[in-house]
Amino acid sequence: MYVIVVYDAAPKRGVKLMKFLRQHLNWVQNSVFEGELTESGFENLKHGIKDIINDKKDSVIYYRFDSQNYHDRGIIGVEKNEIDSFI
Amino acid sequence: MYVIVVYDAAPKRGVKLMKFLRQHLNWVQNSVFEGELTESGFENLKHGIKDIINDKKDSVIYYRFDSQNYHDRGIIGVEKNEIDSFI
């Protein structure tokens, strides 16, 4: 499955979240990660996110697709991190 | 079509971008918008974004789907803005 994660968290937890998400997904923009995950990988991701955030204050949204062939993905302006540069 | 837009822009342009995007899509989180658009609506959106950002410094990523029935969308923590509260 293909997953997009966006988050809005307090600075300290935001840094922890970024470090955690970077181990599992590709950083593509400030507070935005994308990548392929297995079902179990996705479950681990959710548990890890829950361990880090304050669920009364921080907000994480995930979008999950069967595969990357959602319709289209485009960039306007700077591409902060080219995804296909990842093996 | 269903569109998700995430952006990373300098503060002044970020505010302008937010005000513009709010006229066309639902604000769901800091720098994240979602919503249904027609083909022409999407083209207008892109033109409007290009008019606002500095394409050498700012970054806007859009994800476009034929419809909202991509696999799944979930929230962990606070839902900053419930989408279905929109008519």
Backbone of each chain as nested JSON, in Angstrom:
{
  "chains": [
    {"id": "A", "residues": [
      {"number": 1, "name": "MET", "atoms": {"N": [0.842, -1.189, 0.0], "CA": [0.0, 0.0, 0.0], "C": [0.88, 1.243, 0.0]}},
      {"number": 2, "name": "TYR", "atoms": {"N": [0.29, 2.325, -0.548], "CA": [1.014, 3.595, -0.563], "C": [0.39, 4.519, 0.475]}},
      {"number": 3, "name": "VAL", "atoms": {"N": [1.223, 5.187, 1.253], "CA": [0.724, 6.009, 2.36], "C": [1.3, 7.422, 2.271]}},
      {"number": 4, "name": "ILE", "atoms": {"N": [0.427, 8.403, 2.532], "CA": [0.858, 9.791, 2.692], "C": [0.517, 10.177, 4.133]}},
      {"number": 5, "name": "VAL", "atoms": {"N": [1.471, 10.759, 4.838], "CA": [1.228, 11.193, 6.222], "C": [1.532, 12.686, 6.329]}},
      {"number": 6, "name": "VAL", "atoms": {"N": [0.599, 13.449, 6.888], "CA": [0.84, 14.864, 7.166], "C": [0.58, 15.079, 8.647]}},
      {"number": 7, "name": "TYR", "atoms": {"N": [1.369, 15.951, 9.256], "CA": [1.162, 16.139, 10.697], "C": [1.345, 17.592, 11.099]}},
      {"number": 8, "name": "ASP", "atoms": {"N": [0.706, 17.919, 12.209], "CA": [0.746, 19.272, 12.771], "C": [0.933, 19.041, 14.27]}},
      {"number": 9, "name": "ALA", "atoms": {"N": [2.167, 19.168, 14.745], "CA": [2.46, 18.814, 16.135], "C": [3.302, 19.901, 16.779]}},
      {"number": 10, "name": "ALA", "atoms": {"N": [3.274, 19.937, 18.097], "CA": [4.113, 20.893, 18.837], "C": [5.584, 20.622, 18.476]}},
      {"number": 11, "name": "PRO", "atoms": {"N": [6.415, 21.666, 18.453], "CA": [7.794, 21.525, 17.957], "C": [8.565, 20.308, 18.475]}},
      {"number": 12, "name": "LYS", "atoms": {"N": [8.581, 20.135, 19.808], "CA": [9.389, 19.036, 20.374], "C": [8.902, 17.686, 19.834]}},
      {"number": 13, "name": "ARG", "atoms": {"N": [7.597, 17.493, 19.846], "CA": [7.061, 16.208, 19.372], "C": [7.177, 16.101, 17.847]}},
      {"number": 14, "name": "GLY", "atoms": {"N": [7.134, 17.262, 17.186], "CA": [7.275, 17.288, 15.731], "C": [8.619, 16.749, 15.293]}},
      {"number": 15, "name": "VAL", "atoms": {"N": [9.66, 17.116, 16.035], "CA": [11.012, 16.633, 15.701], "C": [11.082, 15.116, 15.913]}},
      {"number": 16, "name": "LYS", "atoms": {"N": [10.511, 14.661, 17.039], "CA": [10.518, 13.207, 17.325], "C": [9.754, 12.457, 16.232]}},
      {"number": 17, "name": "LEU", "atoms": {"N": [8.624, 13.042, 15.836], "CA": [7.78, 12.408, 14.812], "C": [8.538, 12.333, 13.482]}},
      {"number": 18, "name": "MET", "atoms": {"N": [9.225, 13.418, 13.143], "CA": [9.98, 13.453, 11.883], "C": [11.051, 12.357, 11.885]}},
      {"number": 19, "name": "LYS", "atoms": {"N": [11.781, 12.258, 13.003], "CA": [12.844, 11.244, 13.098], "C": [12.265, 9.847, 12.975]}},
      {"number": 20, "name": "PHE", "atoms": {"N": [11.099, 9.657, 13.578], "CA": [10.459, 8.324, 13.52], "C": [9.973, 8.021, 12.098]}},
      {"number": 21, "name": "LEU", "atoms": {"N": [9.246, 8.986, 11.513], "CA": [8.655, 8.754, 10.188], "C": [9.738, 8.551, 9.123]}},
      {"number": 22, "name": "ARG", "atoms": {"N": [10.849, 9.238, 9.3], "CA": [11.954, 9.137, 8.332], "C": [12.508, 7.724, 8.247]}},
      {"number": 23, "name": "GLN", "atoms": {"N": [12.305, 6.935, 9.308], "CA": [12.785, 5.537, 9.277], "C": [11.861, 4.655, 8.436]}},
      {"number": 24, "name": "HIS", "atoms": {"N": [10.674, 5.156, 8.161], "CA": [9.689, 4.288, 7.497], "C": [9.226, 4.828, 6.141]}},
      {"number": 25, "name": "LEU", "atoms": {"N": [9.267, 6.151, 5.993], "CA": [8.73, 6.775, 4.785], "C": [9.715, 7.818, 4.243]}},
      {"number": 26, "name": "ASN", "atoms": {"N": [9.364, 8.374, 3.055], "CA": [10.217, 9.411, 2.461], "C": [9.743, 10.796, 2.886]}},
      {"number": 27, "name": "TRP", "atoms": {"N": [10.659, 11.592, 3.375], "CA": [10.309, 12.985, 3.676], "C": [10.15, 13.712, 2.341]}},
      {"number": 28, "name": "VAL", "atoms": {"N": [9.023, 14.381, 2.103], "CA": [8.865, 15.09, 0.829], "C": [8.689, 16.584, 1.016]}},
      {"number": 29, "name": "GLN", "atoms": {"N": [8.3, 16.98, 2.178], "CA": [8.099, 18.401, 2.429], "C": [7.915, 18.603, 3.933]}},
      {"number": 30, "name": "ASN", "atoms": {"N": [7.988, 19.757, 4.412], "CA": [7.791, 20.058, 5.826], "C": [6.518, 19.374, 6.337]}},
      {"number": 31, "name": "SER", "atoms": {"N": [6.704, 18.408, 7.253], "CA": [5.578, 17.694, 7.864], "C": [4.807, 16.809, 6.902]}},
      {"number": 32, "name": "VAL", "atoms": {"N": [5.428, 16.407, 5.812], "CA": [4.76, 15.527, 4.829], "C": [5.668, 14.368, 4.466]}},
      {"number": 33, "name": "PHE", "atoms": {"N": [5.171, 13.138, 4.621], "CA": [5.925, 11.929, 4.283], "C": [5.096, 11.044, 3.366]}},
      {"number": 34, "name": "GLU", "atoms": {"N": [5.761, 10.289, 2.55], "CA": [5.095, 9.354, 1.626], "C": [5.902, 8.085, 1.526]}},
      {"number": 35, "name": "GLY", "atoms": {"N": [5.228, 6.989, 1.126], "CA": [6.003, 5.785, 0.818], "C": [5.164, 4.525, 0.843]}},
      {"number": 36, "name": "GLU", "atoms": {"N": [5.816, 3.444, 0.399], "CA": [5.18, 2.127, 0.371], "C": [5.325, 1.465, 1.736]}},
      {"number": 37, "name": "LEU", "atoms": {"N": [4.262, 0.833, 2.199], "CA": [4.309, 0.103, 3.466], "C": [3.531, -1.202, 3.322]}},
      {"number": 38, "name": "THR", "atoms": {"N": [3.942, -2.196, 4.051], "CA": [3.134, -3.411, 4.158], "C": [2.029, -3.14, 5.175]}},
      {"number": 39, "name": "GLU", "atoms": {"N": [1.067, -4.064, 5.257], "CA": [-0.025, -3.915, 6.228], "C": [0.557, -3.839, 7.65]}},
      {"number": 40, "name": "SER", "atoms": {"N": [1.494, -4.727, 7.94], "CA": [2.063, -4.742, 9.301], "C": [2.933, -3.502, 9.518]}},
      {"number": 41, "name": "GLY", "atoms": {"N": [3.607, -3.075, 8.449], "CA": [4.42, -1.858, 8.552], "C": [3.548, -0.656, 8.875]}},
      {"number": 42, "name": "PHE", "atoms": {"N": [2.36, -0.649, 8.282], "CA": [1.439, 0.466, 8.532], "C": [0.932, 0.432, 9.975]}},
      {"number": 43, "name": "GLU", "atoms": {"N": [0.632, -0.763, 10.447], "CA": [0.184, -0.883, 11.848], "C": [1.28, -0.409, 12.811]}},
      {"number": 44, "name": "ASN", "atoms": {"N": [2.525, -0.804, 12.516], "CA": [3.657, -0.345, 13.365], "C": [3.78, 1.172, 13.324]}},
      {"number": 45, "name": "LEU", "atoms": {"N": [3.576, 1.716, 12.12], "CA": [3.678, 3.174, 11.956], "C": [2.656, 3.873, 12.854]}},
      {"number": 46, "name": "LYS", "atoms": {"N": [1.431, 3.358, 12.827], "CA": [0.382, 3.987, 13.639], "C": [0.704, 3.901, 15.131]}},
      {"number": 47, "name": "HIS", "atoms": {"N": [1.184, 2.733, 15.56], "CA": [1.546, 2.591, 16.983], "C": [2.656, 3.57, 17.361]}},
      {"number": 48, "name": "GLY", "atoms": {"N": [3.658, 3.661, 16.484], "CA": [4.778, 4.563, 16.758], "C": [4.329, 6.011, 16.853]}},
      {"number": 49, "name": "ILE", "atoms": {"N": [3.416, 6.398, 15.952], "CA": [2.892, 7.778, 15.965], "C": [2.14, 8.026, 17.271]}},
      {"number": 50, "name": "LYS", "atoms": {"N": [1.324, 7.048, 17.668], "CA": [0.536, 7.208, 18.9], "C": [1.424, 7.325, 20.132]}},
      {"number": 51, "name": "ASP", "atoms": {"N": [2.563, 6.64, 20.102], "CA": [3.495, 6.718, 21.244], "C": [4.132, 8.102, 21.36]}},
      {"number": 52, "name": "ILE", "atoms": {"N": [4.238, 8.788, 20.222], "CA": [4.993, 10.062, 20.212], "C": [4.074, 11.264, 20.471]}},
      {"number": 53, "name": "ILE", "atoms": {"N": [2.906, 11.275, 19.842], "CA": [2.11, 12.516, 19.89], "C": [1.293, 12.629, 21.177]}},
      {"number": 54, "name": "ASN", "atoms": {"N": [0.857, 13.876, 21.411], "CA": [-0.14, 14.136, 22.451], "C": [-1.474, 14.184, 21.71]}},
      {"number": 55, "name": "ASP", "atoms": {"N": [-2.275, 13.158, 21.875], "CA": [-3.459, 13.045, 21.005], "C": [-4.556, 14.064, 21.337]}},
      {"number": 56, "name": "LYS", "atoms": {"N": [-4.309, 14.878, 22.335], "CA": [-5.256, 15.964, 22.643], "C": [-4.837, 17.278, 21.943]}},
      {"number": 57, "name": "LYS", "atoms": {"N": [-3.563, 17.302, 21.502], "CA": [-3.049, 18.566, 20.95], "C": [-2.537, 18.432, 19.517]}},
      {"number": 58, "name": "ASP", "atoms": {"N": [-1.924, 17.276, 19.233], "CA": [-1.283, 17.114, 17.921], "C": [-2.242, 16.423, 16.948]}},
      {"number": 59, "name": "SER", "atoms": {"N": [-1.999, 16.642, 15.643], "CA": [-2.888, 16.09, 14.617], "C": [-2.069, 15.406, 13.523]}},
      {"number": 60, "name": "VAL", "atoms": {"N": [-2.402, 14.139, 13.251], "CA": [-1.742, 13.4, 12.174], "C": [-2.843, 12.861, 11.252]}},
      {"number": 61, "name": "ILE", "atoms": {"N": [-2.727, 13.145, 9.981], "CA": [-3.677, 12.605, 9.005], "C": [-2.918, 11.654, 8.088]}},
      {"number": 62, "name": "TYR", "atoms": {"N": [-3.467, 10.488, 7.845], "CA": [-2.856, 9.58, 6.856], "C": [-3.864, 9.282, 5.749]}},
      {"number": 63, "name": "TYR", "atoms": {"N": [-3.301, 9.127, 4.562], "CA": [-4.102, 8.748, 3.381], "C": [-3.491, 7.446, 2.881]}},
      {"number": 64, "name": "ARG", "atoms": {"N": [-4.307, 6.447, 2.69], "CA": [-3.793, 5.121, 2.351], "C": [-4.386, 4.671, 1.016]}},
      {"number": 65, "name": "PHE", "atoms": {"N": [-3.564, 4.178, 0.136], "CA": [-4.042, 3.746, -1.193], "C": [-3.559, 2.333, -1.448]}},
      {"number": 66, "name": "ASP", "atoms": {"N": [-4.349, 1.619, -2.234], "CA": [-3.943, 0.251, -2.539], "C": [-2.567, 0.246, -3.192]}},
      {"number": 67, "name": "SER", "atoms": {"N": [-2.34, 1.253, -4.007], "CA": [-0.997, 1.294, -4.623], "C": [-0.726, 2.732, -5.032]}},
      {"number": 68, "name": "GLN", "atoms": {"N": [0.445, 2.961, -5.624], "CA": [0.834, 4.336, -5.927], "C": [0.097, 4.86, -7.165]}},
      {"number": 69, "name": "ASN", "atoms": {"N": [-0.731, 3.979, -7.787], "CA": [-1.309, 4.496, -9.037], "C": [-2.602, 5.269, -8.786]}},
      {"number": 70, "name": "TYR", "atoms": {"N": [-2.542, 6.078, -7.667], "CA": [-3.609, 7.067, -7.581], "C": [-3.412, 7.938, -8.811]}},
      {"number": 71, "name": "HIS", "atoms": {"N": [-4.34, 8.81, -9.038], "CA": [-4.432, 9.458, -10.349], "C": [-3.157, 10.218, -10.717]}},
      {"number": 72, "name": "ASP", "atoms": {"N": [-2.713, 11.08, -9.829], "CA": [-1.653, 12.004, -10.255], "C": [-1.018, 12.668, -9.045]}},
      {"number": 73, "name": "ARG", "atoms": {"N": [0.273, 12.942, -9.161], "CA": [0.969, 13.689, -8.109], "C": [1.818, 14.732, -8.804]}},
      {"number": 74, "name": "GLY", "atoms": {"N": [1.72, 15.976, -8.405], "CA": [2.504, 17.009, -9.08], "C": [3.103, 17.987, -8.091]}},
      {"number": 75, "name": "ILE", "atoms": {"N": [4.086, 18.711, -8.596], "CA": [4.8, 19.707, -7.785], "C": [4.664, 21.054, -8.47]}},
      {"number": 76, "name": "ILE", "atoms": {"N": [4.386, 22.098, -7.725], "CA": [4.472, 23.471, -8.243], "C": [5.529, 24.162, -7.4]}},
      {"number": 77, "name": "GLY", "atoms": {"N": [6.586, 24.666, -8.053], "CA": [7.681, 25.292, -7.302], "C": [8.77, 24.276, -7.032]}},
      {"number": 78, "name": "VAL", "atoms": {"N": [9.409, 24.396, -5.894], "CA": [10.591, 23.598, -5.557], "C": [10.177, 22.182, -5.144]}},
      {"number": 79, "name": "GLU", "atoms": {"N": [10.918, 21.17, -5.648], "CA": [10.716, 19.808, -5.142], "C": [11.746, 19.603, -4.044]}},
      {"number": 80, "name": "LYS", "atoms": {"N": [11.285, 19.622, -2.801], "CA": [12.205, 19.607, -1.678], "C": [12.951, 18.285, -1.608]}},
      {"number": 81, "name": "ASN", "atoms": {"N": [12.328, 17.202, -2.031], "CA": [13.024, 15.924, -1.947], "C": [12.466, 14.999, -3.013]}},
      {"number": 82, "name": "GLU", "atoms": {"N": [13.241, 14.752, -4.067], "CA": [12.768, 13.902, -5.163], "C": [12.585, 12.483, -4.677]}},
      {"number": 83, "name": "ILE", "atoms": {"N": [11.387, 11.961, -4.825], "CA": [11.127, 10.629, -4.289], "C": [11.876, 9.578, -5.087]}},
      {"number": 84, "name": "ASP", "atoms": {"N": [11.89, 9.692, -6.414], "CA": [12.471, 8.57, -7.149], "C": [13.99, 8.5, -6.953]}},
      {"number": 85, "name": "SER", "atoms": {"N": [14.536, 9.443, -6.159], "CA": [15.981, 9.296, -5.863], "C": [16.178, 8.206, -4.811]}},
      {"number": 86, "name": "PHE", "atoms": {"N": [15.088, 7.626, -4.329], "CA": [15.21, 6.549, -3.323], "C": [15.154, 5.206, -4.041]}},
      {"number": 87, "name": "ILE", "atoms": {"N": [15.988, 4.272, -3.64], "CA": [16.009, 2.934, -4.296], "C": [14.762, 2.179, -3.851]}}
    ]},
    {"id": "B", "residues": [
      {"number": 1, "name": "MET", "atoms": {"N": [-13.083, 15.289, -9.406], "CA": [-11.856, 14.699, -8.884], "C": [-11.64, 15.194, -7.45]}},
      {"number": 2, "name": "TYR", "atoms": {"N": [-10.899, 14.364, -6.694], "CA": [-10.586, 14.746, -5.315], "C": [-9.123, 15.155, -5.269]}},
      {"number": 3, "name": "VAL", "atoms": {"N": [-8.847, 16.261, -4.58], "CA": [-7.491, 16.811, -4.567], "C": [-7.03, 17.049, -3.128]}},
      {"number": 4, "name": "ILE", "atoms": {"N": [-5.77, 16.704, -2.873], "CA": [-5.11, 17.052, -1.608], "C": [-3.947, 17.976, -1.979]}},
      {"number": 5, "name": "VAL", "atoms": {"N": [-3.833, 19.102, -1.277], "CA": [-2.733, 20.028, -1.534], "C": [-1.962, 20.259, -0.237]}},
      {"number": 6, "name": "VAL", "atoms": {"N": [-0.648, 20.109, -0.298], "CA": [0.199, 20.428, 0.855], "C": [1.224, 21.44, 0.378]}},
      {"number": 7, "name": "TYR", "atoms": {"N": [1.555, 22.381, 1.25], "CA": [2.524, 23.39, 0.808], "C": [3.502, 23.784, 1.91]}},
      {"number": 8, "name": "ASP", "atoms": {"N": [4.639, 24.251, 1.471], "CA": [5.717, 24.694, 2.366], "C": [6.209, 26.006, 1.752]}},
      {"number": 9, "name": "ALA", "atoms": {"N": [5.733, 27.118, 2.311], "CA": [6.042, 28.413, 1.692], "C": [6.5, 29.401, 2.757]}},
      {"number": 10, "name": "ALA", "atoms": {"N": [7.193, 30.429, 2.314], "CA": [7.622, 31.494, 3.238], "C": [6.365, 32.099, 3.875]}},
      {"number": 11, "name": "PRO", "atoms": {"N": [6.464, 32.542, 5.126], "CA": [5.289, 32.992, 5.885], "C": [4.331, 33.917, 5.114]}},
      {"number": 12, "name": "LYS", "atoms": {"N": [4.867, 34.995, 4.526], "CA": [3.989, 35.976, 3.866], "C": [3.205, 35.301, 2.72]}},
      {"number": 13, "name": "ARG", "atoms": {"N": [3.896, 34.516, 1.908], "CA": [3.213, 33.854, 0.794], "C": [2.321, 32.726, 1.3]}},
      {"number": 14, "name": "GLY", "atoms": {"N": [2.724, 32.133, 2.418], "CA": [1.931, 31.05, 3.02], "C": [0.549, 31.541, 3.408]}},
      {"number": 15, "name": "VAL", "atoms": {"N": [0.492, 32.748, 3.963], "CA": [-0.806, 33.309, 4.364], "C": [-1.659, 33.571, 3.117]}},
      {"number": 16, "name": "LYS", "atoms": {"N": [-1.024, 34.134, 2.085], "CA": [-1.762, 34.418, 0.838], "C": [-2.276, 33.12, 0.227]}},
      {"number": 17, "name": "LEU", "atoms": {"N": [-1.436, 32.089, 0.265], "CA": [-1.793, 30.782, -0.296], "C": [-2.972, 30.194, 0.481]}},
      {"number": 18, "name": "MET", "atoms": {"N": [-2.915, 30.301, 1.808], "CA": [-3.994, 29.757, 2.642], "C": [-5.324, 30.454, 2.302]}},
      {"number": 19, "name": "LYS", "atoms": {"N": [-5.289, 31.781, 2.201], "CA": [-6.518, 32.531, 1.892], "C": [-7.056, 32.133, 0.53]}},
      {"number": 20, "name": "PHE", "atoms": {"N": [-6.151, 31.911, -0.416], "CA": [-6.587, 31.517, -1.77], "C": [-7.171, 30.106, -1.762]}},
      {"number": 21, "name": "LEU", "atoms": {"N": [-6.427, 29.174, -1.152], "CA": [-6.86, 27.764, -1.165], "C": [-8.179, 27.582, -0.417]}},
      {"number": 22, "name": "ARG", "atoms": {"N": [-8.368, 28.378, 0.615], "CA": [-9.597, 28.268, 1.42], "C": [-10.84, 28.581, 0.598]}},
      {"number": 23, "name": "GLN", "atoms": {"N": [-10.676, 29.326, -0.479], "CA": [-11.823, 29.645, -1.344], "C": [-12.203, 28.441, -2.215]}},
      {"number": 24, "name": "HIS", "atoms": {"N": [-11.32, 27.476, -2.323], "CA": [-11.555, 26.383, -3.268], "C": [-11.609, 25.012, -2.6]}},
      {"number": 25, "name": "LEU", "atoms": {"N": [-10.908, 24.87, -1.463], "CA": [-10.794, 23.562, -0.818], "C": [-11.03, 23.702, 0.681]}},
      {"number": 26, "name": "ASN", "atoms": {"N": [-11.074, 22.55, 1.36], "CA": [-11.279, 22.546, 2.82], "C": [-9.935, 22.548, 3.526]}},
      {"number": 27, "name": "TRP", "atoms": {"N": [-9.767, 23.472, 4.455], "CA": [-8.567, 23.448, 5.281], "C": [-8.683, 22.279, 6.249]}},
      {"number": 28, "name": "VAL", "atoms": {"N": [-7.709, 21.378, 6.307], "CA": [-7.81, 20.243, 7.238], "C": [-6.703, 20.26, 8.28]}},
      {"number": 29, "name": "GLN", "atoms": {"N": [-5.632, 20.925, 7.968], "CA": [-4.529, 20.952, 8.92], "C": [-3.542, 22.032, 8.476]}},
      {"number": 30, "name": "ASN", "atoms": {"N": [-2.652, 22.417, 9.263], "CA": [-1.639, 23.406, 8.917], "C": [-1.007, 23.072, 7.561]}},
      {"number": 31, "name": "SER", "atoms": {"N": [-1.244, 23.942, 6.56], "CA": [-0.664, 23.767, 5.214], "C": [-1.21, 22.56, 4.466]}},
      {"number": 32, "name": "VAL", "atoms": {"N": [-2.391, 22.087, 4.84], "CA": [-2.996, 20.927, 4.136], "C": [-4.455, 21.228, 3.804]}},
      {"number": 33, "name": "PHE", "atoms": {"N": [-4.799, 21.083, 2.511], "CA": [-6.175, 21.315, 2.054], "C": [-6.651, 20.108, 1.251]}},
      {"number": 34, "name": "GLU", "atoms": {"N": [-7.941, 19.882, 1.278], "CA": [-8.542, 18.77, 0.525], "C": [-9.867, 19.22, -0.044]}},
      {"number": 35, "name": "GLY", "atoms": {"N": [-10.313, 18.544, -1.117], "CA": [-11.67, 18.805, -1.583], "C": [-11.912, 18.345, -3.007]}},
      {"number": 36, "name": "GLU", "atoms": {"N": [-13.177, 18.439, -3.405], "CA": [-13.593, 18.053, -4.757], "C": [-13.417, 19.251, -5.684]}},
      {"number": 37, "name": "LEU", "atoms": {"N": [-12.902, 19.002, -6.868], "CA": [-12.743, 20.059, -7.874], "C": [-13.121, 19.505, -9.244]}},
      {"number": 38, "name": "THR", "atoms": {"N": [-13.634, 20.372, -10.079], "CA": [-13.807, 19.995, -11.479], "C": [-12.444, 20.129, -12.172]}},
      {"number": 39, "name": "GLU", "atoms": {"N": [-12.351, 19.644, -13.398], "CA": [-11.099, 19.751, -14.167], "C": [-10.722, 21.231, -14.324]}},
      {"number": 40, "name": "SER", "atoms": {"N": [-11.702, 22.051, -14.646], "CA": [-11.383, 23.481, -14.85], "C": [-11.063, 24.134, -13.505]}},
      {"number": 41, "name": "GLY", "atoms": {"N": [-11.755, 23.679, -12.457], "CA": [-11.471, 24.216, -11.116], "C": [-10.041, 23.914, -10.725]}},
      {"number": 42, "name": "PHE", "atoms": {"N": [-9.594, 22.714, -11.098], "CA": [-8.218, 22.325, -10.755], "C": [-7.218, 23.166, -11.538]}},
      {"number": 43, "name": "GLU", "atoms": {"N": [-7.514, 23.417, -12.797], "CA": [-6.609, 24.255, -13.611], "C": [-6.542, 25.676, -13.034]}},
      {"number": 44, "name": "ASN", "atoms": {"N": [-7.688, 26.2, -12.613], "CA": [-7.697, 27.539, -11.984], "C": [-6.877, 27.537, -10.701]}},
      {"number": 45, "name": "LEU", "atoms": {"N": [-7.02, 26.444, -9.955], "CA": [-6.267, 26.325, -8.691], "C": [-4.765, 26.407, -8.958]}},
      {"number": 46, "name": "LYS", "atoms": {"N": [-4.339, 25.663, -9.958], "CA": [-2.89, 25.644, -10.257], "C": [-2.419, 27.036, -10.685]}},
      {"number": 47, "name": "HIS", "atoms": {"N": [-3.209, 27.689, -11.53], "CA": [-2.817, 29.052, -11.957], "C": [-2.729, 29.995, -10.759]}},
      {"number": 48, "name": "GLY", "atoms": {"N": [-3.723, 29.901, -9.882], "CA": [-3.735, 30.767, -8.701], "C": [-2.532, 30.52, -7.818]}},
      {"number": 49, "name": "ILE", "atoms": {"N": [-2.168, 29.243, -7.641], "CA": [-1.002, 28.895, -6.815], "C": [0.265, 29.472, -7.445]}},
      {"number": 50, "name": "LYS", "atoms": {"N": [0.373, 29.325, -8.762], "CA": [1.575, 29.816, -9.465], "C": [1.704, 31.335, -9.36]}},
      {"number": 51, "name": "ASP", "atoms": {"N": [0.561, 32.013, -9.319], "CA": [0.597, 33.486, -9.193], "C": [1.098, 33.927, -7.82]}},
      {"number": 52, "name": "ILE", "atoms": {"N": [0.895, 33.059, -6.82], "CA": [1.194, 33.461, -5.429], "C": [2.618, 33.084, -5.022]}},
      {"number": 53, "name": "ILE", "atoms": {"N": [3.038, 31.865, -5.373], "CA": [4.301, 31.384, -4.795], "C": [5.522, 31.902, -5.555]}},
      {"number": 54, "name": "ASN", "atoms": {"N": [6.674, 31.799, -4.867], "CA": [7.964, 32.007, -5.517], "C": [8.444, 30.604, -5.883]}},
      {"number": 55, "name": "ASP", "atoms": {"N": [8.406, 30.287, -7.152], "CA": [8.643, 28.883, -7.531], "C": [10.1, 28.454, -7.382]}},
      {"number": 56, "name": "LYS", "atoms": {"N": [10.949, 29.389, -6.969], "CA": [12.339, 29.004, -6.678], "C": [12.514, 28.654, -5.187]}},
      {"number": 57, "name": "LYS", "atoms": {"N": [11.537, 29.089, -4.377], "CA": [11.715, 28.906, -2.919], "C": [10.601, 28.084, -2.28]}},
      {"number": 58, "name": "ASP", "atoms": {"N": [9.371, 28.271, -2.785], "CA": [8.217, 27.62, -2.144], "C": [7.92, 26.281, -2.83]}},
      {"number": 59, "name": "SER", "atoms": {"N": [7.25, 25.398, -2.073], "CA": [6.963, 24.056, -2.611], "C": [5.503, 23.712, -2.368]}},
      {"number": 60, "name": "VAL", "atoms": {"N": [4.801, 23.331, -3.445], "CA": [3.4, 22.891, -3.331], "C": [3.306, 21.513, -3.985]}},
      {"number": 61, "name": "ILE", "atoms": {"N": [2.765, 20.552, -3.255], "CA": [2.545, 19.221, -3.817], "C": [1.038, 18.987, -3.88]}},
      {"number": 62, "name": "TYR", "atoms": {"N": [0.571, 18.485, -5.009], "CA": [-0.844, 18.116, -5.077], "C": [-0.964, 16.637, -5.433]}},
      {"number": 63, "name": "TYR", "atoms": {"N": [-1.991, 16.015, -4.854], "CA": [-2.325, 14.607, -5.153], "C": [-3.729, 14.628, -5.719]}},
      {"number": 64, "name": "ARG", "atoms": {"N": [-3.919, 14.034, -6.84], "CA": [-5.214, 14.103, -7.524], "C": [-5.776, 12.702, -7.724]}},
      {"number": 65, "name": "PHE", "atoms": {"N": [-7.04, 12.495, -7.373], "CA": [-7.661, 11.166, -7.486], "C": [-8.944, 11.29, -8.281]}},
      {"number": 66, "name": "ASP", "atoms": {"N": [-9.279, 10.235, -8.981], "CA": [-10.514, 10.275, -9.764], "C": [-11.69, 10.604, -8.85]}},
      {"number": 67, "name": "SER", "atoms": {"N": [-11.64, 10.032, -7.631], "CA": [-12.758, 10.351, -6.714], "C": [-12.251, 10.156, -5.299]}},
      {"number": 68, "name": "GLN", "atoms": {"N": [-13.139, 10.39, -4.331], "CA": [-12.7, 10.336, -2.939], "C": [-12.521, 8.889, -2.469]}},
      {"number": 69, "name": "ASN", "atoms": {"N": [-12.862, 7.923, -3.371], "CA": [-12.807, 6.564, -2.805], "C": [-11.413, 5.969, -2.925]}},
      {"number": 70, "name": "TYR", "atoms": {"N": [-10.401, 6.839, -2.646], "CA": [-9.097, 6.228, -2.426], "C": [-9.284, 5.338, -1.205]}},
      {"number": 71, "name": "HIS", "atoms": {"N": [-8.291, 4.599, -0.883], "CA": [-8.478, 3.489, 0.039], "C": [-8.996, 3.946, 1.398]}},
      {"number": 72, "name": "ASP", "atoms": {"N": [-8.315, 4.897, 1.988], "CA": [-8.636, 5.16, 3.395], "C": [-8.021, 6.49, 3.818]}},
      {"number": 73, "name": "ARG", "atoms": {"N": [-8.72, 7.175, 4.711], "CA": [-8.175, 8.408, 5.289], "C": [-8.405, 8.327, 6.781]}},
      {"number": 74, "name": "GLY", "atoms": {"N": [-7.414, 8.57, 7.604], "CA": [-7.61, 8.475, 9.052], "C": [-6.893, 9.583, 9.778]}},
      {"number": 75, "name": "ILE", "atoms": {"N": [-7.321, 9.744, 11.025], "CA": [-6.75, 10.798, 11.879], "C": [-6.193, 10.137, 13.133]}},
      {"number": 76, "name": "ILE", "atoms": {"N": [-5.016, 10.536, 13.565], "CA": [-4.497, 10.118, 14.873], "C": [-4.312, 11.402, 15.662]}},
      {"number": 77, "name": "GLY", "atoms": {"N": [-4.995, 11.521, 16.794], "CA": [-4.933, 12.759, 17.585], "C": [-6.093, 13.665, 17.218]}},
      {"number": 78, "name": "VAL", "atoms": {"N": [-5.845, 14.948, 17.242], "CA": [-6.893, 15.959, 17.071], "C": [-7.285, 16.079, 15.604]}},
      {"number": 79, "name": "GLU", "atoms": {"N": [-8.613, 16.139, 15.338], "CA": [-9.074, 16.473, 13.99], "C": [-9.284, 17.98, 13.952]}},
      {"number": 80, "name": "LYS", "atoms": {"N": [-8.37, 18.675, 13.301], "CA": [-8.375, 20.134, 13.359], "C": [-9.604, 20.702, 12.66]}},
      {"number": 81, "name": "ASN", "atoms": {"N": [-10.092, 19.999, 11.644], "CA": [-11.247, 20.538, 10.943], "C": [-12.004, 19.387, 10.293]}},
      {"number": 82, "name": "GLU", "atoms": {"N": [-13.152, 19.029, 10.856], "CA": [-13.914, 17.894, 10.329], "C": [-14.422, 18.224, 8.94]}},
      {"number": 83, "name": "ILE", "atoms": {"N": [-14.05, 17.416, 7.983], "CA": [-14.418, 17.728, 6.599], "C": [-15.913, 17.581, 6.41]}},
      {"number": 84, "name": "ASP", "atoms": {"N": [-16.53, 16.537, 6.948], "CA": [-17.943, 16.329, 6.617], "C": [-18.82, 17.399, 7.247]}},
      {"number": 85, "name": "SER", "atoms": {"N": [-18.186, 18.324, 7.992], "CA": [-19.013, 19.438, 8.509], "C": [-19.283, 20.432, 7.383]}},
      {"number": 86, "name": "PHE", "atoms": {"N": [-18.735, 20.19, 6.206], "CA": [-18.979, 21.11, 5.075], "C": [-20.144, 20.572, 4.252]}},
      {"number": 87, "name": "ILE", "atoms": {"N": [-21.037, 21.442, 3.818], "CA": [-22.191, 20.969, 3.016], "C": [-21.685, 20.61, 1.63]}}
    ]}
  ]
}
